[in-house]
Amino acid sequence: MNLLAHLWLAERTGTSAAGQILGDLVKGRLDHTPFDAEISRGIRLHRTIDSTSDAHPAHRALRERFRPPLRRYAGIIVDIGFDHALACDWRHYSSEPLEQFAARAARRVVDEWPTTTSFQPPPVGGFSAMLTGYAEAPGIERALTVVGRRATRRNPLSGSLDAVLAEYPGFAARLPELLASLEAALDHHLRRT
């Protein structure tokens, strides 16, 4: 799952939106970090979402559909594909319009952003536009390009839009099952902590 799904799940669980975003940036153990308990909890939940999603049969099956050179990056492509499916079928998952949710979630991320980190918060307007962009091809392409630039080696992500769009029926069909599993995993995690 990519950013939209992480923020939707943060909303559903009442946990830190900033922690969900920092989960992609902060590496290693959280025992001695400068983050407060709520941000650390959000980072841990981000990691739970990622590990549960990556191990899920729906995610694995969709990754298998990508051939080299995309196979190596199939996990990233599938995460973005699921965000595309979530954005396209947003009304099924929220009574709040996607644009309104995205603006509120972006503001929430910035408002919660810890001052104790060297990572900079995303600009509200651009971040909100990126979240709503998952519903359209240019937004998906932008997400793929941004993630591709963050990678340490050359990769085909910026050219993989057609592959994401071709697999859309699979993303849309498997999304409800994956989200239900993620909500159950987060519920279990939250009851333990």
N, C-alpha and C positions, 0 to 999 in steps of 0.2 A: 504494500500500500504506500502511496505517496502522500504528499502534504494534505490534500483535501480530506482523505480518509482519516489521517491521523487527527486532524482538527475536529472532524465530525465525531470521532470516538472520544476525544477529550471532552467535547460538549456532552455526549451521552453519559460519560462517567463523572462529570463535574471535576475534572482534573486539569492541571496546568496546560494551557495552550502553548506557552513559551517553552515549557519542558518538552512538549512533543516536537517542536521545531529544533530545539537544541539537541535532541536525541540523534540527529544526523551529524552534528558538529562535535559533540563531546565524546571522546574515546576513553576507554579504560574504566577502572573502578570509580565509584562515586563516594567512597569512604571519606576522602580528604579533599573534597572540592569546595569551592567558595559558594556553592548554591544552597539555598534554604531547602527545607524538607519538601515543600510542595513542588519546587522545580525539579529536585532530584527524583521525586516520585513520578513526575511527568516523563523524565528521561528514561526511567526504568520501564514505564508503561510503553513508551515508544519502542524500546528494545523487545518487550513482550509481543507487541504487535508485529514487529519485523520477524521475529523467530517463529511465531505462530503462523503467520502468513506464508513464509518461505517453506514451512514444513507441510502446509495444507495440500491435500490432493488436487484441489482445483488449481492452485498456483503451480504445482509441479507439472500437471498435465498441460497447462498453457505454455510453460517454459519449454517443454519438449517440442512444441510446434515450431519453434524458431531454429533455423539452420545456420551454420557458420556463414558469415562472420558474426551474425547476431546472437548465436547461441551463448557465447561467453557473457553477453550483457542481457540475456533474456530475463533475469530476475528484475532488473531495473525497468526494462520495457514492459513487463507484466505489471509491475507496481503502477506505472503511469497509465497503462491500459485500464486497470481497475479504477483509477481516479477518473478516467474519461467516462467509464460506464456509470460511476456514481454521479458525476456531474450531469450526464445526459438523462438519467432517471431520478434526478434529485427529488422531484415531487413525491416519489414513492417513499423516500427516506426522511423527509422533513416537510413540515407545513410552512416553514419560513422560506421565502424565495432564495435561491442560490446567491444572488447579488447581495441581498441583505445579510445573509449568513457570512458571506466572504468579507464584507466590510466590517462586520462586528467581530469576526474571528481575527482579522488582521489587526484591528484596534486592540483587541484583547492580548494578542501576542506582544505587541509593543508595550502596552501598559504593564504586563507581567515581566517584561525582559529584565533580567538581573543586572544591576550596575557592577557586579563583582566579576564580570567576564570581559574578556577582550573581544569577544564576538559582538558584532554590531547587529542591532535589530533590523529587520527588513523595513523598507519604507512602506507605510500603510497603503497608499494608493496603488503602488506597483504590486504589492503582495496580494491585495484584494483582487486586482485584475488578473494576476496569475492563477488564483484559485478559480475564478469564474471561467478563465480561459480553457480549463480542462474539458469544457463542453464542446469546443470547436477545434478543428484541425490546426489552425495557426497557434493556438494555445498549447496543444499537445506538442507540436514541433518545437515551440519555445522551451517547454519543460525538458524535452529530450536534449536540446542543444545545451541548456544550462547544466544539466547533470553531466553531459558529455565533456563539457569544459572543465568540470571539477575533477574528472578522472586524471590519473597520473600518466596514462599512456594514450596514444591515438586510439580512437574507437569509432565505430559506425553509428553511434546513437543519433547524431544530428540528421542522418539520412534514413532513419527507420520509421518515419511517420506512416508510410504506406503499409508496413508490416503491422503496425498497431491497428490501423483502420481495418485491415483485412481480417484481423482476429476479433473485432468488436463483438460479433455475436457470441463468441465464447466468453468474453469478459462479462457481457450483460447477463448471460445465462448463469454463470457461476458466482456472480457477485453476492446474491442473497445468502447463499450457503457459506461463503467466506466471511461475510460480515457477521452472521449469526455465530460462527465459530470464534471470531475475534471478540465479540461481546461476551461470550461465555468465558473465554480465557481471561479477559480483563476482570470480569466479575470474580472469578476464582482468585486472581492475583490480588485484587483489592480486599477481599475477605481475609486473606492471609497476612496483609500488612497493616 
